[in-house]
């Protein structure tokens, strides 16, 4: 016999879709905020010759922490299909972060 649970309800539309939209919007806002904050705009990127002296900028460390914390919100879901949708949101955020980072590097190199 199939039992109805809170987790089962969260895996069904429209709740799942709304949760995914919320995670996506919140994550994209977070990434944009990292690059529009003082931490992102004041970031001094290393020259190629200074690679050994590079330190991970704080905004990059913050992003990694954010991405690594995301699974704690969805890893308990009983259906792998639901978990994979959240993983897709994470992948999209990593892609956005990389895009913003490339733009920052390009802007910094052109100055």
Backbone torsions as a table, in degrees:
resi	resn	phi	psi	omega
1	UNK	NA	135.6	-179.6
2	UNK	-82.1	132.7	179.3
3	UNK	-104.7	143.2	176.4
4	UNK	-90.1	129.9	178.8
5	UNK	-133.0	164.9	177.4
6	UNK	-59.7	-41.6	-179.9
7	UNK	-64.6	-38.8	177.6
8	UNK	-63.0	-38.6	178.9
9	UNK	-66.0	-39.2	179.6
10	UNK	-66.0	-22.2	-179.5
11	UNK	-86.6	0.5	-178.4
12	UNK	-109.5	148.7	174.1
13	UNK	-72.8	147.5	9.1
14	UNK	-88.8	-8.2	-177.6
15	UNK	-62.0	-43.3	-179.7
16	UNK	-61.6	-45.2	179.3
17	UNK	-61.5	-42.0	179.7
18	UNK	-66.5	-40.3	179.0
19	UNK	-64.0	-44.5	178.2
20	UNK	-62.3	-42.7	177.7
21	UNK	-61.6	-41.8	179.8
22	UNK	-64.0	-46.7	178.9
23	UNK	-60.5	-43.1	-179.2
24	UNK	-63.4	-50.5	-178.5
25	UNK	-63.9	-44.0	180.0
26	UNK	-62.6	-43.3	180.0
27	UNK	-65.7	-43.6	179.0
28	UNK	-64.8	-39.0	175.7
29	UNK	-63.2	-40.1	180.0
30	UNK	-62.9	-47.7	179.7
31	UNK	-62.1	-46.0	178.8
32	UNK	-60.1	-39.8	178.8
33	UNK	-64.3	-35.8	178.2
34	UNK	-61.1	-40.0	-176.1
35	UNK	-87.1	-14.6	177.4
36	UNK	-98.1	-7.9	179.8
37	UNK	-79.5	171.6	176.5
38	UNK	-60.8	-34.6	-179.2
39	UNK	-60.7	-41.9	-179.8
40	UNK	-77.7	-41.9	-176.9
41	UNK	-76.0	-26.7	179.3
42	UNK	-91.2	1.5	-177.7
43	UNK	-64.0	128.1	173.5
44	UNK	-101.0	118.3	-178.1
45	UNK	-86.2	144.7	-176.8
46	UNK	-70.5	146.2	170.3
47	UNK	-77.8	155.4	-178.3
48	UNK	-56.8	-37.6	-178.0
49	UNK	-71.7	-13.8	-177.6
50	UNK	-104.2	20.9	-174.1
51	UNK	-54.5	-39.2	-177.6
52	UNK	-65.9	-21.3	-178.9
53	UNK	-97.0	2.5	-177.8
54	UNK	-65.3	143.7	171.5
55	UNK	-126.7	147.5	179.6
56	UNK	-67.5	120.6	178.2
57	UNK	-59.9	148.2	-176.7
58	UNK	-57.8	-38.1	-178.0
59	UNK	-66.4	-31.2	177.2
60	UNK	-71.2	-40.5	176.7
61	UNK	-62.7	-41.2	177.8
62	UNK	-61.7	-40.7	179.8
63	UNK	-64.1	-45.3	179.5
64	UNK	-60.2	-42.1	177.8
65	UNK	-61.1	-43.3	179.4
66	UNK	-61.1	-48.7	-178.5
67	UNK	-63.4	-40.9	-179.1
68	UNK	-70.8	-22.8	179.2
69	UNK	-82.5	-21.8	-176.6
70	UNK	-56.4	-44.5	-177.9
71	UNK	-59.3	-23.1	178.8
72	UNK	-64.7	-19.8	179.7
73	UNK	-88.6	-17.4	-177.1
74	UNK	-132.6	-7.8	-175.9
75	UNK	-65.9	-18.8	-179.8
76	UNK	-81.8	-8.7	-178.7
77	UNK	-64.1	137.6	-173.7
78	UNK	-73.5	-20.8	-175.6
79	UNK	-104.4	126.2	178.6
80	UNK	-61.6	-31.8	179.3
81	UNK	-61.4	-38.9	177.6
82	UNK	-67.9	-45.1	179.8
83	UNK	-60.4	-38.3	-178.9
84	UNK	-66.6	-30.7	177.4
85	UNK	-66.7	-36.9	177.1
86	UNK	-71.8	-35.7	175.9
87	UNK	-61.6	-37.8	177.3
88	UNK	-61.4	-40.2	176.8
89	UNK	-61.5	-43.9	177.6
90	UNK	-59.2	-46.0	-179.2
91	UNK	-60.9	-39.8	178.5
92	UNK	-62.9	-38.8	179.1
93	UNK	-68.5	-38.5	176.7
94	UNK	-63.4	-42.1	177.8
95	UNK	-61.1	-43.3	178.8
96	UNK	-64.0	-43.9	179.2
97	UNK	-60.1	-46.1	179.4
98	UNK	-61.8	-40.1	178.3
99	UNK	-62.8	-45.9	178.6
100	UNK	-64.4	-37.6	179.5
101	UNK	-66.6	-42.5	176.3
102	UNK	-60.6	-41.0	178.4
103	UNK	-63.7	-41.4	178.1
104	UNK	-63.3	-44.4	179.4
105	UNK	-62.7	-44.8	-180.0
106	UNK	-60.7	-45.1	179.2
107	UNK	-63.4	-43.1	-178.7
108	UNK	-65.9	-40.4	-179.7
109	UNK	-68.6	-29.1	-179.4
110	UNK	-83.1	-7.5	-178.4
111	UNK	-83.6	NA	NA
